[in-house]
Amino acid sequence: IPQSPKTPCSSSMHTQNRLVGFSGTIGTMRPKLFVRELTQQERESLESGLRSSDAFIIRRSQIILFSAEGVSMDEIARRVGYSTETVRRVIHQFNQIGMDALKKKSRRPHRIHRAYTEENAQKLKALLHHSPREFGKPTSLWTLELLAEVSYEQGLTEKKVSIETVRLALRRLGIQWKRAKKWITSPDPHYTHKKNVSQN
C-alpha cells in the first residue's frame, strides 16, 4: 500500500518560518538589510558615481543602487566581488551617513570618532578648565599624555588612547594643541595676568 508523503512536524515548520526574512546560512540569523529609500538627488549622484574613475566610488555606488532595487546582500556581493559582510557594512553606513559613505576615510579618524563620543569630547574639553591636581596628579600642567590618562580614568574612553587621538579629538572641537603650558589652569584670580607675564 503506497504511503502518503510525510508532513513536516510543526516544530520543523515553525523553525523554517522563523528563518524567513533572514539571510546567510541557517544558524547565523542575520537579518536582511537594504538601503533606505533614496532621494532623487541621491539616486542621480549614485548613478553619476558609476562613471567615476575611482573604483571605490564605483563599487559603493553599485552596492547602494543594487540594494535599492531589492537585490539581496549575497547577490550584490557576488556581482561586485566583495564579501557579504562588506556589502552589509556599506549599506549600514549609507543608512547612517548618506552620501558620505562614498567618501574614503582614513582609519585613524574613524578610530578617533569611536574613542570619544560627542558628549565625552565636550567633557575632554572641560578637563582643560581644571587643574590636573584635582584628579590626583602631581602637576598643574596638562599634557596630551596626561589628558589621555585622565580621560580613561574618568570613563571618557573605553581604554587609554594615544596622544594623537587626543590631539585630533581636540582639533575637532576647534582646539589646536600647541605647548602644554598654554593650558595651565589655576584658581588664582590673577592667573591670566601671571601666565601672560611668565610667557613674555
C-alpha positions in Angstrom: 0.0 0.0 0.0 1.6 3.3 -1.1 2.3 5.6 1.8 1.4 9.3 1.7 4.4 11.6 1.9 5.4 12.7 5.4 4.3 16.1 6.5 7.0 18.1 8.3 6.3 18.3 12.0 5.0 21.5 13.4 8.3 22.3 15.2 10.2 22.0 12.0 7.8 24.2 10.1 8.0 26.7 12.9 11.8 26.8 12.6 11.6 27.3 8.9 9.1 30.1 9.3 11.4 31.8 11.8 14.2 31.8 9.3 12.1 33.7 6.7 13.5 37.3 6.5 17.0 36.3 7.4 20.0 35.9 5.2 23.1 33.8 5.3 23.3 30.2 6.5 20.9 28.7 9.0 22.1 29.4 12.4 23.6 32.9 11.8 20.1 34.5 11.9 21.5 37.7 10.4 18.5 40.0 9.4 18.3 41.2 5.8 19.4 44.7 5.3 18.5 47.1 2.5 19.3 50.8 1.9 16.6 53.3 2.9 14.5 54.9 0.2 16.8 57.1 -2.0 16.0 60.7 -2.7 16.1 61.8 -6.4 19.3 63.7 -5.8 21.0 60.7 -4.1 20.0 58.5 -7.0 21.4 60.9 -9.6 24.6 61.2 -7.6 24.9 57.4 -7.3 24.3 56.9 -11.0 27.0 59.5 -11.6 29.3 57.6 -9.3 29.0 54.6 -11.6 31.0 56.7 -14.1 33.7 57.7 -11.6 37.4 57.0 -12.3 37.6 55.8 -8.7 36.9 52.1 -8.2 36.0 52.7 -4.6 33.2 55.1 -5.6 32.0 52.8 -8.4 31.7 49.7 -6.2 29.9 51.6 -3.4 27.5 53.2 -5.8 26.8 49.8 -7.3 26.1 48.3 -3.9 23.7 51.0 -2.9 21.8 51.1 -6.2 21.5 47.3 -6.3 20.2 47.3 -2.7 17.7 50.0 -3.6 16.4 47.6 -6.3 15.8 44.9 -3.7 18.8 42.8 -4.6 20.0 40.6 -1.7 23.3 41.2 0.0 24.6 37.8 -1.1 23.8 38.5 -4.7 25.3 42.0 -4.5 28.5 40.5 -3.1 28.6 38.1 -6.0 28.1 40.9 -8.6 30.7 43.3 -7.2 33.2 40.8 -5.9 33.0 41.9 -2.3 32.2 39.8 0.8 28.6 39.8 2.1 29.9 41.4 5.3 31.5 44.3 3.4 28.2 44.8 1.5 26.4 44.9 4.8 28.8 47.5 6.2 28.4 49.7 3.2 24.6 49.6 3.3 24.7 50.3 7.0 27.0 53.2 6.6 24.8 54.7 3.8 21.7 54.4 6.0 23.6 56.3 8.8 25.5 59.0 6.9 24.1 59.1 3.4 26.3 60.0 0.5 29.3 60.4 2.9 29.5 56.6 2.7 31.1 57.1 -0.7 34.0 59.1 0.6 37.2 57.4 1.5 38.2 57.9 5.1 41.5 57.1 6.8 41.4 54.5 9.6 42.8 56.9 12.2 39.9 59.5 12.2 37.4 56.6 12.3 39.1 55.2 15.5 39.2 58.7 17.0 35.5 59.1 16.3 34.7 55.9 18.3 37.2 56.8 21.1 35.3 59.9 22.1 31.6 60.3 21.7 30.4 63.9 21.1 29.3 64.1 24.7 32.6 62.8 26.0 34.6 65.0 23.7 33.0 68.0 25.3 33.9 66.6 28.7 37.5 66.2 27.4 37.5 69.9 26.6 36.1 70.7 30.0 39.1 69.0 31.6 41.3 71.8 30.4 39.5 74.2 32.7 40.6 72.2 35.8 44.0 71.6 37.2 45.3 68.0 36.8 45.8 68.1 40.6 42.1 67.9 41.0 42.4 64.4 39.5 45.2 63.4 41.9 48.1 64.3 39.5 51.3 65.8 40.9 51.4 68.7 38.4 49.3 71.7 37.3 50.4 71.3 33.7 48.2 69.5 31.2 49.9 67.4 28.5 48.3 65.2 25.9 49.6 62.1 27.6 48.0 63.3 30.9 44.7 64.0 29.2 44.7 60.5 27.7 45.3 59.1 31.2 42.7 61.2 32.9 40.2 60.6 30.1 40.4 56.9 30.7 40.3 57.2 34.5 37.2 59.4 34.2 35.5 56.9 31.9 35.6 59.2 28.8 37.2 56.4 26.8 37.0 52.6 26.9 40.7 52.3 27.1 43.7 54.6 27.3 44.1 56.2 23.9 47.2 57.6 22.1 48.2 61.3 22.4 47.4 61.7 18.7 43.9 60.5 19.3 43.5 63.2 22.0 45.1 65.8 19.8 42.8 65.1 16.9 39.7 64.9 19.2 40.5 68.4 20.4 41.1 69.6 16.9 37.5 68.5 16.1 36.4 70.9 18.8 38.4 73.7 17.3 41.3 73.5 19.7 44.7 73.5 18.2 47.1 72.0 20.8 50.4 73.6 21.0 52.6 73.8 24.1 51.2 72.3 27.3 52.0 75.4 29.3 49.3 77.2 27.5 46.7 75.0 29.2 47.9 75.5 32.8 44.8 76.2 35.0 44.7 77.8 38.4 42.0 79.0 40.9 44.1 82.2 41.3 42.0 85.2 40.1 45.2 86.8 38.8 46.1 83.6 36.9 45.7 85.1 33.4 47.9 88.1 34.1 50.6 85.9 35.7 50.5 83.4 32.8 51.0 86.2 30.3 53.9 87.6 32.2 55.6 84.2 32.5 55.3 83.7 28.8 56.8 87.0 27.8 
